[in-house]
């Protein structure tokens, strides 16, 4: 049991580490206006009629879409399938022995101190997370052995939303992630970033493999940036067969 506890703690720390690599507004490139040359008048013998300028529509900044708390959190439906409306993704448990965190467990994992998980309290808690740019779980499911998958979100600043790329986010996380895992006792670590299919979407995925206490650990983190949010799907298994089962559980929620 101690070995499994160590692995579960490692998995949770790994997921939090990956989703905390969204960067900061200070690291985003600044937008600067290109200098334009002043027009110079050329002398002409005869006055000519000035061409009529075509009316132009000034570009306007699109307001950030309003996102409901329940669309971000998603929910486990009556048929036992988790659905996230914001990403239009769903997850079906690989086996009956797997379980989802309920709403209270999720909010506790997020550090919430809300005794009653009413809709109003949930919305207020999520509003605080988004305002602070904190990372938070919207789904967590695990097997009795400790294999798991989770979905996490982090609201991006305006600058991050403009310039952040999912691929670059994962690339920036590789070195600090490997160092962190080495400090936690993992050996024989390897990593690569590959495109994978999740619910009909092609997305970048950081794939790490290592060993701890004689057990092989596979950890895949898939990144998306949509509607001003960095979202991560984290999957951890102890074999390729187990990882394949996790991938097979993710589907498009649009049918």
MIDO-571750 format. One line per 4 residues: their letters; for each residue x, y, z of N, C-alpha, C, O. Coordinates in Angstrom, 3 decimals, padded with zeros to 6 digits. Layout:
A = X,Y,Z,X,Y,Z,X,Y,Z,X,Y,Z  ...
END
This chain:
XXXX = 000.823,-001.207,000.000,000.000,000.000,000.000,000.859,001.260,000.000,000.512,002.257,-000.633  001.997,001.208,000.724,002.860,002.380,000.764,003.370,002.717,-000.630,003.460,003.887,-001.001  003.707,001.674,-001.409,004.208,001.894,-002.764,003.140,002.589,-003.607,003.452,003.522,-004.347  001.874,002.142,-003.503,000.786,002.745,-004.270,000.571,004.188,-003.830,000.318,005.056,-004.665
XXXX = 000.669,004.456,-002.517,000.484,005.815,-002.026,001.531,006.756,-002.599,001.239,007.895,-002.964  002.783,006.243,-002.671,003.860,007.050,-003.242,003.563,007.361,-004.706,003.778,008.482,-005.165  003.068,006.361,-005.436,002.779,006.551,-006.854,001.643,007.544,-007.062,001.712,008.393,-007.950  000.589,007.439,-006.239,-000.535,008.357,-006.385,-000.096,009.785,-006.087,-000.482,010.714,-006.796
XXXX = 000.711,009.964,-005.038,001.218,011.302,-004.713,002.050,011.841,-005.866,001.971,013.024,-006.200  002.847,010.972,-006.470,003.672,011.368,-007.607,002.803,011.815,-008.773,003.078,012.835,-009.406  001.757,011.052,-009.053,000.874,011.349,-010.175,000.203,012.706,-009.997,000.159,013.509,-010.929  -000.315,012.958,-008.805,-000.975,014.234,-008.545,-000.003,015.393,-008.664,-000.337,016.435,-009.227
XXXX = 001.218,015.212,-008.125,002.222,016.269,-008.216,002.601,016.520,-009.664,002.782,017.666,-010.076  002.723,015.441,-010.438,003.087,015.553,-011.849,002.041,016.362,-012.605,002.385,017.246,-013.389  000.766,016.065,-012.373,-000.297,016.777,-013.075,-000.285,018.255,-012.728,-000.434,019.104,-013.607  -000.107,018.564,-011.453,-000.079,019.963,-011.039,001.127,020.682,-011.618,001.040,021.858,-011.972
XXXX = 002.252,019.982,-011.717,003.459,020.603,-012.261,003.260,020.979,-013.718,003.616,022.080,-014.137  002.685,020.055,-014.494,002.482,020.319,-015.916,001.548,021.498,-016.128,001.827,022.373,-016.947  000.454,021.529,-015.405,-000.529,022.562,-015.658,-000.123,023.887,-015.062,-000.799,024.888,-015.299  000.939,023.935,-014.308,001.422,025.201,-013.782,002.438,025.864,-014.679,003.074,026.838,-014.276
XXXX = 002.607,025.352,-015.909,003.638,025.883,-016.804,003.071,026.776,-017.888,003.621,026.853,-018.987  001.977,027.448,-017.586,001.363,028.282,-018.604,002.113,029.558,-018.883,001.817,030.242,-019.863  003.092,029.904,-018.039,003.855,031.124,-018.266,003.196,032.306,-017.604,002.210,032.148,-016.884  003.723,033.479,-017.837,003.166,034.684,-017.245,003.071,035.763,-018.302,003.678,035.679,-019.370
XXXX = 002.295,036.776,-017.974,002.117,037.849,-018.940,003.439,038.523,-019.249,003.645,039.024,-020.354  004.346,038.534,-018.261,005.634,039.198,-018.466,006.457,038.510,-019.538,007.276,039.147,-020.199  006.242,037.190,-019.717,007.050,036.457,-020.689,006.468,036.517,-022.097,007.117,036.091,-023.052  005.259,037.037,-022.232,004.650,037.105,-023.558,005.224,038.273,-024.330,005.485,039.331,-023.757
XXXX = 005.424,038.089,-025.641,005.965,039.194,-026.423,004.998,040.362,-026.457,003.784,040.172,-026.516  005.535,041.559,-026.420,004.682,042.738,-026.445,004.255,043.029,-027.872,004.983,042.752,-028.826  003.074,043.587,-027.998,002.577,043.967,-029.313,002.984,045.400,-029.574,002.632,046.297,-028.808  003.721,045.626,-030.644,004.140,046.986,-030.970,003.651,047.337,-032.357,003.597,046.487,-033.246
XXXX = 003.296,048.600,-032.533,002.812,049.029,-033.842,003.991,049.245,-034.774,005.005,049.819,-034.378  003.860,048.784,-036.013,004.903,048.993,-037.006,004.904,050.454,-037.436,003.830,051.009,-037.670  006.085,051.116,-037.552,006.103,052.506,-038.002,005.659,052.601,-039.462,005.986,051.739,-040.279  004.925,053.636,-039.772,004.475,053.827,-041.144,005.077,055.102,-041.699,005.203,056.101,-040.991
XXXX = 005.444,055.063,-042.956,006.083,056.227,-043.568,005.058,057.315,-043.827,003.933,057.031,-044.239  005.449,058.576,-043.582,004.570,059.703,-043.862,004.500,059.895,-045.378,005.531,059.887,-046.052  003.279,060.068,-045.921,003.179,060.275,-047.376,003.748,061.635,-047.765,003.572,062.617,-047.045  004.422,061.685,-048.892,004.982,062.958,-049.374,004.246,063.363,-050.639,003.953,062.539,-051.506
XXXX = 003.956,064.663,-050.721,003.208,065.158,-051.884,004.165,065.372,-053.051,005.221,065.985,-052.892  003.798,064.871,-054.204,004.621,065.069,-055.396,004.043,066.233,-056.194,002.827,066.319,-056.362  004.920,067.152,-056.699,004.405,068.295,-057.472,003.804,067.828,-058.795,004.342,066.939,-059.455  002.697,068.429,-059.166,002.051,068.099,-060.439,001.715,069.381,-061.172,001.407,070.404,-060.561
XXXX = 001.779,069.310,-062.471,001.506,070.506,-063.270,000.029,070.840,-063.211,-000.352,071.997,-063.033  -000.791,069.829,-063.361,-002.227,070.070,-063.371,-002.824,069.445,-062.116,-002.428,068.347,-061.725  -003.766,070.128,-061.485,-004.428,069.513,-060.329,-005.238,068.300,-060.778,-005.881,068.314,-061.827  -005.192,067.281,-059.982,-005.951,066.069,-060.316,-006.942,065.797,-059.197,-006.727,066.162,-058.041
XXXX = -008.006,065.163,-059.567,-009.031,064.863,-058.555,-008.521,063.784,-057.614,-007.936,062.788,-058.039  -008.757,064.004,-056.329,-008.348,063.005,-055.342,-009.286,061.805,-055.428,-010.504,061.964,-055.506  -008.706,060.594,-055.414,-009.599,059.425,-055.428,-010.403,059.347,-054.139,-009.916,059.698,-053.064  -011.624,058.888,-054.262,-012.473,058.745,-053.082,-012.056,057.507,-052.299,-012.000,056.399,-052.834
XXXX = -011.766,057.721,-051.028,-011.327,056.591,-050.206,-012.498,055.672,-049.909,-013.595,056.113,-049.567  -012.229,054.373,-050.050,-013.264,053.395,-049.724,-013.451,053.364,-048.216,-012.469,053.392,-047.475  -014.688,053.306,-047.748,-014.892,053.231,-046.291,-014.304,051.939,-045.743,-014.471,050.873,-046.337  -013.626,052.032,-044.628,-013.033,050.850,-044.000,-013.654,050.643,-042.630,-014.009,051.591,-041.929
XXXX = -013.771,049.385,-042.278,-014.328,049.036,-040.965,-013.184,048.814,-040.002,-012.335,047.949,-040.219  -013.161,049.592,-038.946,-012.109,049.443,-037.958,-012.267,048.123,-037.229,-013.366,047.782,-036.793  -011.157,047.362,-037.091,-011.272,046.098,-036.344,-011.592,046.374,-034.894,-011.063,047.310,-034.294  -012.439,045.574,-034.348,-012.796,045.717,-032.934,-012.389,044.459,-032.193,-012.444,043.354,-032.733
XXXX = -011.984,044.641,-030.964,-011.559,043.501,-030.152,-012.779,042.733,-029.688,-013.699,043.290,-029.089  -012.767,041.426,-029.981,-013.886,040.596,-029.573,-013.871,040.416,-028.054,-012.839,040.075,-027.477  -015.002,040.643,-027.418,-015.017,040.423,-025.969,-014.851,038.958,-025.645,-015.308,038.097,-026.398  -014.200,038.662,-024.528,-014.027,037.270,-024.123,-015.388,036.656,-023.851,-016.223,037.266,-023.183
XXXX = -015.620,035.446,-024.365,-016.927,034.831,-024.165,-017.177,034.537,-022.687,-016.276,034.141,-021.946  -018.432,034.745,-022.285,-018.801,034.414,-020.922,-018.891,032.897,-020.806,-019.546,032.244,-021.619  -018.246,032.350,-019.815,-018.240,030.902,-019.636,-018.878,030.582,-018.290,-018.446,031.079,-017.250  -019.906,029.750,-018.326,-020.582,029.351,-017.105,-019.722,028.358,-016.324,-018.992,027.554,-016.904
XXXX = -019.825,028.433,-014.994,-019.049,027.541,-014.132,-019.324,026.076,-014.458,-018.404,025.258,-014.480  -020.591,025.746,-014.710,-020.934,024.352,-014.977,-020.378,023.882,-016.320,-020.098,022.697,-016.496  -020.218,024.812,-017.272,-019.626,024.423,-018.554,-018.154,024.102,-018.396,-017.620,023.245,-019.100  -017.489,024.796,-017.462,-016.075,024.524,-017.201,-015.922,023.228,-016.413,-015.107,022.372,-016.759
XXXX = -016.711,023.093,-015.354,-016.574,021.919,-014.494,-017.045,020.644,-015.183,-016.448,019.582,-015.005  -018.115,020.748,-015.970,-018.696,019.545,-016.512,-019.338,018.730,-015.395,-019.455,019.204,-014.264  -019.749,017.519,-015.707,-020.406,016.686,-014.700,-020.463,015.242,-015.185,-020.406,014.964,-016.383  -020.578,014.338,-014.227,-020.803,012.927,-014.541,-022.302,012.741,-014.743,-023.098,013.033,-013.851
XXXX = -022.678,012.256,-015.914,-024.088,012.087,-016.255,-024.663,010.827,-015.594,-023.953,010.044,-014.962  -025.977,010.671,-015.770,-026.658,009.518,-015.172,-026.124,008.189,-015.706,-026.185,007.170,-015.018  -025.600,008.204,-016.935,-025.069,006.961,-017.504,-023.625,006.691,-017.087,-023.001,005.749,-017.576  -023.082,007.535,-016.162,-021.736,007.312,-015.655,-020.637,007.865,-016.533,-019.469,007.528,-016.343
XXXX = -020.991,008.720,-017.508,-020.005,009.315,-018.414,-019.783,010.772,-018.021,-020.740,011.520,-017.827  -018.517,011.171,-017.904,-018.196,012.571,-017.625,-018.252,013.360,-018.920,-017.711,012.923,-019.936  -018.910,014.531,-018.897,-019.010,015.393,-020.077,-018.549,016.796,-019.704,-018.996,017.365,-018.708  -017.646,017.349,-020.521,-017.216,018.737,-020.341,-017.738,019.562,-021.515,-017.223,019.438,-022.626
XXXX = -018.756,020.406,-021.288,-019.349,021.174,-022.398,-018.383,022.159,-023.045,-018.450,022.373,-024.255  -017.488,022.762,-022.270,-016.602,023.773,-022.830,-015.689,023.181,-023.899,-015.484,023.794,-024.947  -015.140,021.997,-023.642,-014.232,021.354,-024.590,-014.943,020.357,-025.502,-014.344,019.818,-026.432  -016.236,020.116,-025.225,-017.010,019.147,-026.014,-016.343,017.773,-025.998,-016.248,017.100,-027.024
XXXX = -015.880,017.371,-024.802,-015.239,016.068,-024.637,-015.949,015.279,-023.541,-016.525,015.853,-022.616  -015.898,013.966,-023.662,-016.472,013.099,-022.631,-015.479,011.993,-022.297,-014.590,011.668,-023.084  -015.657,011.421,-021.099,-014.783,010.311,-020.695,-015.618,009.216,-020.062,-016.433,009.460,-019.173  -015.389,007.984,-020.551,-016.048,006.792,-020.014,-015.018,005.970,-019.261,-013.935,005.709,-019.786
XXXX = -015.333,005.561,-018.051,-014.392,004.782,-017.239,-014.012,003.486,-017.952,-014.874,002.817,-018.523  -012.716,003.124,-017.923,-012.269,001.908,-018.625,-012.859,000.625,-018.049,-013.134,-000.321,-018.788  -013.054,000.590,-016.723,-013.569,-000.614,-016.069,-014.497,-000.211,-014.922,-014.483,000.932,-014.467  -015.295,-001.162,-014.470,-016.238,-000.894,-013.393,-015.540,-000.555,-012.085,-016.106,000.132,-011.235
XXXX = -014.313,-001.036,-011.923,-013.592,-000.788,-010.669,-013.099,000.662,-010.561,-012.723,001.109,-009.477  -013.102,001.388,-011.672,-012.684,002.790,-011.664,-013.778,003.654,-011.050,-014.959,003.314,-011.112  -013.372,004.783,-010.450,-014.344,005.710,-009.868,-013.965,007.149,-010.182,-012.788,007.475,-010.336  -014.971,008.002,-010.276,-014.782,009.435,-010.399,-014.756,010.077,-009.020,-015.439,009.612,-008.107
XXXX = -013.977,011.139,-008.861,-014.155,012.011,-007.707,-015.539,012.638,-007.819,-015.964,013.026,-008.907  -016.253,012.737,-006.670,-017.498,013.488,-006.697,-017.175,014.973,-006.573,-016.013,015.349,-006.418  -018.202,015.816,-006.641,-017.990,017.254,-006.643,-017.249,017.731,-005.385,-016.369,018.588,-005.462  -017.612,017.173,-004.241,-016.962,017.589,-002.994,-015.484,017.208,-002.993,-014.641,018.004,-002.579
XXXX = -015.163,016.003,-003.451,-013.761,015.578,-003.506,-012.958,016.447,-004.471,-011.805,016.784,-004.205  -013.586,016.807,-005.600,-012.898,017.668,-006.565,-012.563,019.017,-005.949,-011.439,019.505,-006.074  -013.539,019.615,-005.287,-013.320,020.936,-004.720,-012.310,020.877,-003.581,-011.551,021.825,-003.379  -012.292,019.779,-002.838,-011.275,019.603,-001.794,-009.892,019.481,-002.438,-008.920,020.049,-001.943
XXXX = -009.812,018.744,-003.534,-008.533,018.621,-004.246,-008.080,019.981,-004.760,-006.882,020.237,-004.881  -009.037,020.850,-005.061,-008.717,022.199,-005.527,-008.400,023.153,-004.382,-008.065,024.316,-004.609  -008.507,022.658,-003.147,-008.203,023.508,-002.003,-009.369,024.354,-001.552,-009.192,025.319,-000.810  -010.579,023.996,-002.001,-011.747,024.794,-001.627,-012.127,024.547,-000.179,-011.964,023.448,000.351
XXXX = -012.642,025.607,000.449,-013.144,025.460,001.813,-014.634,025.783,001.801,-015.105,026.664,002.520  -015.355,025.051,000.973,-016.791,025.262,000.865,-017.483,024.030,001.432,-017.317,022.926,000.914  -018.250,024.217,002.488,-018.853,023.061,003.147,-020.015,022.491,002.345,-020.187,021.274,002.286  -020.806,023.351,001.733,-021.944,022.879,000.959,-021.694,023.196,-000.510,-021.486,024.350,-000.885
XXXX = -021.717,022.149,-001.336,-021.395,022.340,-002.747,-022.636,022.754,-003.538,-023.044,022.059,-004.469  -023.224,023.870,-003.170,-024.357,024.386,-003.921,-023.842,025.115,-005.160,-022.685,025.532,-005.215  -024.720,025.261,-006.152,-024.315,025.876,-007.410,-023.731,027.267,-007.209,-022.727,027.624,-007.825  -024.379,028.060,-006.327,-023.917,029.432,-006.104,-022.527,029.441,-005.477,-021.665,030.224,-005.878
XXXX = -022.308,028.567,-004.488,-020.998,028.493,-003.833,-019.936,028.009,-004.792,-018.804,028.491,-004.765  -020.294,027.044,-005.655,-019.354,026.526,-006.648,-018.959,027.619,-007.624,-017.779,027.795,-007.929  -019.957,028.356,-008.116,-019.682,029.415,-009.076,-018.770,030.478,-008.469,-017.869,030.987,-009.134  -019.013,030.809,-007.191,-018.182,031.806,-006.521,-016.753,031.316,-006.367,-015.806,032.075,-006.574
XXXX = -016.591,030.028,-005.998,-015.256,029.467,-005.813,-014.488,029.451,-007.135,-013.309,029.800,-007.180  -015.166,029.043,-008.207,-014.514,029.008,-009.514,-014.159,030.414,-009.988,-013.116,030.622,-010.609  -015.027,031.371,-009.694,-014.743,032.755,-010.078,-013.447,033.226,-009.418,-012.647,033.929,-010.036  -013.246,032.833,-008.157,-012.017,033.207,-007.456,-010.808,032.529,-008.089,-009.761,033.155,-008.255
XXXX = -010.946,031.258,-008.442,-009.841,030.545,-009.090,-009.460,031.231,-010.398,-008.281,031.440,-010.687  -010.485,031.577,-011.187,-010.224,032.176,-012.494,-009.597,033.553,-012.341,-008.688,033.919,-013.087  -010.091,034.318,-011.363,-009.548,035.651,-011.127,-008.085,035.583,-010.729,-007.287,036.431,-011.128  -007.729,034.563,-009.932,-006.361,034.416,-009.444,-005.462,033.685,-010.439,-004.253,033.593,-010.222
XXXX = -006.035,033.161,-011.529,-005.246,032.394,-012.492,-004.771,031.072,-011.940,-003.733,030.557,-012.354  -005.533,030.512,-010.998,-005.135,029.241,-010.394,-005.494,028.065,-011.287,-006.399,028.145,-012.117  -004.764,026.969,-011.098,-005.075,025.727,-011.784,-006.075,024.946,-010.939,-005.938,024.878,-009.717  -007.084,024.354,-011.587,-008.068,023.600,-010.814,-008.553,022.386,-011.588,-008.653,022.398,-012.815
XXXX = -008.853,021.328,-010.821,-009.403,020.105,-011.394,-010.862,020.306,-011.776,-011.611,020.970,-011.060  -011.264,019.732,-012.905,-012.686,019.637,-013.229,-013.138,018.178,-013.267,-014.335,017.890,-013.232  -012.183,017.270,-013.340,-012.496,015.837,-013.316,-011.275,015.066,-012.861,-010.144,015.399,-013.214  -011.520,014.025,-012.069,-010.448,013.111,-011.686,-011.060,011.721,-011.539,-012.068,011.555,-010.852
XXXX = -010.454,010.724,-012.183,-010.925,009.345,-012.095,-009.718,008.439,-011.907,-008.651,008.690,-012.468  -009.889,007.382,-011.114,-008.752,006.504,-010.847,-009.203,005.069,-010.641,-010.367,004.790,-010.354  -008.230,004.156,-010.800,-008.449,002.740,-010.542,-007.977,002.423,-009.132,-007.272,003.232,-008.530  -008.347,001.267,-008.591,-007.859,000.893,-007.259,-006.329,000.796,-007.209,-005.737,000.962,-006.142
XXXX = -005.688,000.531,-008.351,-004.232,000.397,-008.392,-003.516,001.748,-008.490,-002.303,001.815,-008.290  -004.246,002.817,-008.793,-003.623,004.141,-008.859,-003.486,004.712,-010.258,-003.069,005.860,-010.413  -003.834,003.925,-011.299,-003.861,004.512,-012.634,-004.968,005.562,-012.654,-005.972,005.408,-011.959  -004.801,006.626,-013.439,-005.790,007.703,-013.357,-005.788,008.577,-014.586,-004.880,008.524,-015.415
XXXX = -006.826,009.381,-014.682,-006.881,010.464,-015.662,-007.566,011.651,-015.007,-008.409,011.487,-014.124  -007.197,012.840,-015.445,-007.802,014.043,-014.872,-007.884,015.119,-015.935,-007.173,015.077,-016.939  -008.761,016.084,-015.702,-008.859,017.273,-016.550,-008.660,018.479,-015.651,-009.245,018.565,-014.572  -007.830,019.413,-016.103,-007.519,020.597,-015.311,-007.575,021.832,-016.195,-007.337,021.766,-017.401
XXXX = -007.896,022.961,-015.567,-008.003,024.222,-016.293,-007.188,025.301,-015.596,-006.977,025.259,-014.384  -006.738,026.261,-016.380,-006.135,027.472,-015.841,-006.516,028.626,-016.756,-006.308,028.562,-017.968  -007.080,029.690,-016.168,-007.435,030.857,-016.964,-006.169,031.622,-017.332,-005.305,031.853,-016.485  -006.065,032.014,-018.599,-004.893,032.742,-019.066,-005.145,034.247,-019.016,-006.287,034.699,-019.105
XXXX = -004.076,035.007,-018.875,-004.189,036.449,-018.990,-004.457,036.795,-020.457,-004.335,035.938,-021.332  -004.820,038.045,-020.721,-005.088,038.468,-022.094,-003.876,038.231,-022.987,-004.009,037.742,-024.109  -002.678,038.587,-022.476,-001.455,038.406,-023.261,-001.180,036.929,-023.511,-000.798,036.547,-024.617  -001.371,036.100,-022.495,-001.140,034.670,-022.662,-002.106,034.074,-023.676,-001.721,033.258,-024.514
XXXX = -003.382,034.497,-023.589,-004.389,033.959,-024.498,-004.051,034.308,-025.952,-004.352,033.540,-026.866  -003.423,035.473,-026.159,-003.054,035.892,-027.505,-001.859,035.125,-028.048,-001.823,034.773,-029.227  -000.870,034.863,-027.177,000.412,034.351,-027.664,000.739,032.916,-027.263,001.564,032.274,-027.913  000.116,032.401,-026.216,000.464,031.063,-025.740,000.041,030.000,-026.750,-001.037,030.084,-027.339
XXXX = 000.885,029.016,-026.939,000.600,027.885,-027.806,000.740,026.605,-026.996,001.654,026.466,-026.184  -000.180,025.673,-027.228,-000.171,024.437,-026.455,001.153,023.691,-026.599,001.707,023.206,-025.613  001.657,023.602,-027.826,002.917,022.896,-028.082,004.060,023.540,-027.297,004.848,022.845,-026.655  004.146,024.875,-027.352,005.226,025.575,-026.660,005.100,025.417,-025.151,006.109,025.332,-024.451
XXXX = 003.878,025.378,-024.648,003.660,025.175,-023.214,004.240,023.844,-022.767,004.895,023.759,-021.728  003.996,022.805,-023.559,004.531,021.491,-023.219,006.055,021.469,-023.344,006.743,020.904,-022.493  006.576,022.080,-024.398,008.029,022.095,-024.581,008.724,022.762,-023.398,009.776,022.305,-022.949  008.130,023.844,-022.897,008.734,024.563,-021.773,008.673,023.760,-020.485,009.445,024.012,-019.560
XXXX = 007.756,022.787,-020.415,007.590,022.028,-019.177,008.502,020.808,-019.091,008.633,020.219,-018.018  009.140,020.414,-020.206,009.886,019.151,-020.219,011.029,019.155,-019.210,011.083,018.290,-018.336  011.938,020.111,-019.321,013.117,020.099,-018.461,012.780,020.209,-016.982,013.277,019.404,-016.194  011.944,021.185,-016.561,011.617,021.245,-015.131,010.867,020.014,-014.650,011.023,019.605,-013.500
XXXX = 010.050,019.416,-015.523,009.317,018.212,-015.129,010.260,017.048,-014.874,010.122,016.339,-013.877  011.223,016.849,-015.775,012.173,015.744,-015.601,013.020,015.937,-014.350,013.284,014.981,-013.620  013.446,017.176,-014.103,014.232,017.452,-012.889,013.416,017.157,-011.637,013.917,016.572,-010.677  012.145,017.574,-011.662,011.281,017.325,-010.510,011.094,015.835,-010.277,011.138,015.363,-009.140
XXXX = 010.885,015.095,-011.364,010.664,013.654,-011.237,011.918,012.938,-010.766,011.835,011.993,-009.981  013.071,013.376,-011.233,014.323,012.791,-010.754,014.487,013.014,-009.250,014.935,012.126,-008.524  014.119,014.206,-008.798,014.243,014.502,-007.367,013.279,013.668,-006.531,013.479,013.499,-005.328  012.231,013.145,-007.173,011.245,012.328,-006.471,011.562,010.838,-006.567,010.799,010.007,-006.074
XXXX = 012.698,010.494,-007.206,013.135,009.108,-007.207,012.908,008.348,-008.486,013.224,007.159,-008.541  012.374,008.975,-009.528,012.199,008.267,-010.788,013.522,008.126,-011.516,014.368,009.019,-011.468  013.693,007.006,-012.187,014.916,006.748,-012.950,014.541,006.351,-014.372,013.373,006.122,-014.688  015.574,006.276,-015.228,015.382,005.868,-016.629,014.288,006.688,-017.314,013.444,006.146,-018.027
XXXX = 014.318,007.985,-017.087,013.285,008.855,-017.630,013.512,009.143,-019.119,014.632,009.418,-019.548  012.445,009.073,-019.881,012.475,009.477,-021.283,011.253,010.358,-021.533,010.246,010.249,-020.833  011.351,011.239,-022.542,010.213,012.106,-022.846,010.194,012.424,-024.331,011.233,012.446,-024.991  009.002,012.670,-024.842,008.832,013.150,-026.207,007.470,013.823,-026.305,006.561,013.538,-025.526
XXXX = 007.347,014.723,-027.281,006.074,015.386,-027.533,005.565,014.917,-028.892,006.254,015.040,-029.904  004.354,014.381,-028.896,003.767,013.840,-030.116,002.327,014.325,-030.232,001.688,014.645,-029.230  001.825,014.376,-031.457,000.406,014.647,-031.661,-000.391,013.376,-031.403,-000.001,012.286,-031.823  -001.518,013.532,-030.704,-002.392,012.396,-030.419,-003.824,012.784,-030.755,-004.141,013.962,-030.918
XXXX = -004.682,011.773,-030.855,-006.095,012.000,-031.121,-006.886,011.847,-029.825,-006.830,010.806,-029.169  -007.624,012.900,-029.466,-008.493,012.867,-028.289,-009.862,013.388,-028.718,-010.000,014.563,-029.058  -010.858,012.532,-028.704,-012.210,012.962,-029.051,-012.309,013.592,-030.417,-013.075,014.538,-030.602  -011.552,013.093,-031.385,-011.593,013.631,-032.734,-010.728,014.856,-032.949,-010.712,015.417,-034.044
XXXX = -009.997,015.286,-031.907,-009.105,016.439,-032.027,-007.655,015.966,-032.051,-007.283,015.048,-031.319  -006.842,016.594,-032.891,-005.409,016.308,-032.910,-004.718,017.325,-032.016,-004.767,018.527,-032.279  -004.068,016.839,-030.951,-003.530,017.717,-029.918,-002.112,017.295,-029.541,-001.772,016.115,-029.636  -001.272,018.261,-029.108,000.082,017.911,-028.675,000.052,017.229,-027.306,-000.760,017.570,-026.446
XXXX = 000.939,016.276,-027.124,000.956,015.494,-025.886,002.391,015.269,-025.429,003.229,014.802,-026.201  002.669,015.601,-024.180,003.961,015.310,-023.569,003.890,013.911,-022.964,003.081,013.651,-022.073  004.745,013.012,-023.455,004.731,011.623,-023.008,006.025,011.335,-022.257,007.119,011.424,-022.816  005.882,010.991,-020.991,007.036,010.700,-020.137,006.940,009.262,-019.638,005.868,008.790,-019.259
XXXX = 008.063,008.586,-019.646,008.126,007.235,-019.101,009.303,007.155,-018.138,010.368,007.713,-018.402  009.109,006.464,-017.026,010.171,006.292,-016.044,009.891,005.090,-015.164,008.922,004.360,-015.377  010.740,004.893,-014.183,010.565,003.785,-013.247,010.713,004.293,-011.823,011.528,005.173,-011.546  009.916,003.730,-010.922,010.024,004.046,-009.505,009.658,002.806,-008.701,008.614,002.195,-008.928
XXXX = 010.513,002.444,-007.770,010.308,001.250,-006.941,010.028,000.014,-007.796,009.220,-000.838,-007.428  010.711,-000.072,-008.945,010.567,-001.241,-009.801,009.316,-001.244,-010.652,009.032,-002.231,-011.330  008.560,-000.151,-010.630,007.316,-000.072,-011.406,007.499,000.917,-012.548,008.028,002.012,-012.351  007.057,000.527,-013.755,007.085,001.439,-014.903,005.932,002.425,-014.791,004.804,002.038,-014.486
XXXX = 006.212,003.677,-015.033,005.191,004.722,-014.965,005.120,005.439,-016.310,006.120,005.980,-016.782  003.948,005.442,-016.919,003.698,006.179,-018.154,002.802,007.360,-017.821,001.742,007.184,-017.221  003.216,008.555,-018.203,002.411,009.747,-017.946,002.285,010.561,-019.227,003.287,010.986,-019.803  001.047,010.777,-019.669,000.772,011.556,-020.869,-000.038,012.786,-020.485,-001.039,012.678,-019.777
XXXX = 000.391,013.953,-020.951,-000.326,015.206,-020.687,-000.645,015.879,-022.014,000.254,016.247,-022.771  -001.922,016.032,-022.283,-002.416,016.622,-023.527,-002.838,018.062,-023.243,-003.566,018.318,-022.285  -002.384,019.000,-024.071,-002.652,020.417,-023.822,-003.567,021.004,-024.885,-003.469,020.674,-026.067  -004.468,021.890,-024.435,-005.351,022.638,-025.328,-005.442,024.070,-024.824,-005.384,024.315,-023.619
XXXX = -005.582,025.007,-025.741,-005.869,026.392,-025.370,-007.106,026.815,-026.133,-007.084,026.955,-027.356  -008.190,027.019,-025.390,-009.457,027.393,-026.001,-010.200,028.366,-025.097,-010.206,028.216,-023.875  -010.825,029.365,-025.711,-011.673,030.330,-024.986,-010.949,030.975,-023.811,-011.554,031.251,-022.775  -009.642,031.217,-023.981,-008.896,031.899,-022.932,-008.451,031.014,-021.790,-008.026,031.515,-020.749
XXXX = -008.539,029.710,-021.963,-008.134,028.767,-020.912,-007.082,027.799,-021.442,-007.156,027.340,-022.581  -006.104,027.500,-020.594,-005.218,026.365,-020.829,-005.862,025.181,-020.141,-006.111,025.224,-018.936  -006.134,024.132,-020.883,-006.704,022.925,-020.289,-005.773,021.753,-020.554,-005.115,021.678,-021.592  -005.736,020.850,-019.599,-004.847,019.691,-019.685,-005.635,018.421,-019.389,-006.432,018.372,-018.453
XXXX = -005.401,017.408,-020.193,-005.861,016.059,-019.870,-004.622,015.268,-019.493,-003.715,015.096,-020.308  -004.583,014.790,-018.266,-003.447,014.013,-017.771,-003.863,012.554,-017.627,-004.923,012.253,-017.078  -003.030,011.662,-018.117,-003.309,010.224,-018.025,-002.067,009.509,-017.518,-000.960,009.737,-018.007  -002.261,008.653,-016.545,-001.136,007.917,-015.967,-001.485,006.438,-015.879,-002.555,006.070,-015.394
XXXX = -000.571,005.590,-016.354,-000.794,004.147,-016.340,000.522,003.441,-016.070,001.594,004.042,-016.136  000.421,002.148,-015.762,001.602,001.355,-015.451,001.964,000.402,-016.582,002.847,-000.441,-016.428  001.281,000.535,-017.727,001.597,-000.279,-018.907,001.031,000.420,-020.135,000.169,001.290,-020.013  001.507,000.048,-021.306,000.967,000.627,-022.536,-000.482,000.210,-022.725,-001.291,000.980,-023.243
XXXX = -000.809,-001.003,-022.307,-002.195,-001.465,-022.402,-003.113,-000.583,-021.564,-004.209,-000.219,-021.990  -002.641,-000.244,-020.350,-003.440,000.629,-019.496,-003.591,002.015,-020.093,-004.660,002.617,-019.993  -002.525,002.536,-020.719,-002.603,003.863,-021.340,-003.566,003.842,-022.532,-004.337,004.783,-022.722  -003.523,002.775,-023.332,-004.429,002.658,-024.476,-005.885,002.672,-024.006,-006.748,003.263,-024.655
XXXX = -006.151,002.015,-022.872,-007.519,001.987,-022.342,-007.987,003.387,-021.960,-009.163,003.714,-022.114  -007.064,004.220,-021.460,-007.422,005.599,-021.105,-007.746,006.414,-022.359,-008.742,007.136,-022.394  -006.911,006.297,-023.374,-007.189,007.008,-024.622,-008.542,006.602,-025.199,-009.287,007.438,-025.710  -008.849,005.312,-025.111,-010.106,004.810,-025.671,-011.320,005.322,-024.908,-012.440,005.272,-025.416
XXXX = -011.102,005.817,-023.681,-012.210,006.334,-022.894,-012.632,007.737,-023.263,-013.732,008.165,-022.914  -011.754,008.482,-023.982,-012.064,009.870,-024.346,-012.780,009.921,-025.699,-012.359,009.283,-026.664  -013.874,010.696,-025.747,-014.677,010.794,-026.966,-015.166,012.235,-027.140,-015.124,013.040,-026.210  -015.627,012.536,-028.346,-016.283,013.809,-028.581,-017.651,013.785,-027.914,-018.387,012.805,-028.031
XXX = -017.990,014.865,-027.215,-019.298,014.942,-026.570,-020.387,015.324,-027.566,-021.567,015.360,-027.217  -019.996,015.607,-028.794,-020.976,015.997,-029.821,-021.465,014.808,-030.627,-022.202,014.964,-031.601  -021.047,013.611,-030.212,-021.521,012.422,-030.906,-020.686,012.038,-032.111,-020.986,011.050,-032.780
END
